[in-house]
């Protein structure tokens, strides 16, 4: 049976990030969680988060923005004369 719940530590490992960052995602409401003794994240909630924010830069949870595609960057640089 696949895992249904992950700890914050588990999620951090899966996302290749740290536990504090996962807690920030939860606190800001980007990643749904529940408390069962400790914070737990449903596998489905993690999948929803990944699908919803694919193509976004979520490095800064206070400033989530859509990623620029390489082609868009090249056009922008060309227009600025760089």
C-alpha positions in Angstrom: 0.0 0.0 0.0 1.5 3.4 -0.9 2.0 6.0 1.7 -1.0 8.2 2.3 0.7 10.6 4.8 4.1 12.2 4.9 5.8 14.0 7.8 7.4 17.4 7.2 10.7 15.7 7.0 9.5 13.3 4.4 8.1 16.1 2.3 11.4 18.0 2.6 13.3 15.0 1.3 10.8 14.5 -1.6 11.1 18.2 -2.6 14.8 18.2 -2.0 14.5 21.2 0.3 14.5 21.7 4.1 11.9 21.3 6.8 11.6 25.0 7.5 10.7 25.7 3.9 8.0 23.0 4.0 6.6 24.6 7.2 6.5 28.0 5.4 4.6 26.5 2.5 2.1 25.0 5.0 1.8 28.2 7.1 1.2 30.3 4.0 -1.5 27.9 2.8 0.2 26.7 -0.4 0.5 23.1 0.9 -2.4 21.6 2.8 -1.5 19.7 6.0 -3.1 18.4 9.1 -2.0 17.7 12.7 -2.0 14.0 13.8 0.4 14.2 16.7 2.7 16.2 14.3 2.1 18.0 11.0 1.3 15.5 8.2 0.8 16.1 4.5 -1.4 13.8 2.5 0.2 12.4 -0.6 -2.6 13.8 -2.7 -2.1 17.3 -1.2 1.6 17.1 -2.2 0.6 16.0 -5.7 -1.9 18.9 -6.0 0.8 21.4 -4.8 3.3 20.1 -7.4 0.7 20.2 -10.2 -0.6 23.7 -9.3 2.8 25.4 -9.0 4.5 23.6 -11.9 6.1 26.4 -14.0 6.3 28.8 -11.1 9.3 30.0 -9.0 8.3 29.1 -5.5 11.7 29.9 -4.0 10.3 32.8 -2.0 6.9 31.9 -0.5 6.1 35.6 -0.2 6.7 36.3 -3.9 5.6 33.3 -6.0 5.8 34.1 -9.7 5.5 32.4 -13.0 8.9 31.4 -14.4 10.2 33.1 -17.5 10.7 30.7 -20.4 14.2 30.9 -22.0 12.7 32.2 -25.2 10.9 35.0 -23.4 14.2 36.0 -21.7 16.0 36.1 -25.1 13.3 38.3 -26.6 13.4 40.6 -23.6 17.2 40.9 -23.7 17.0 41.6 -27.5 14.5 44.3 -26.9 16.7 45.9 -24.3 19.7 45.8 -26.6 21.7 43.2 -24.6 
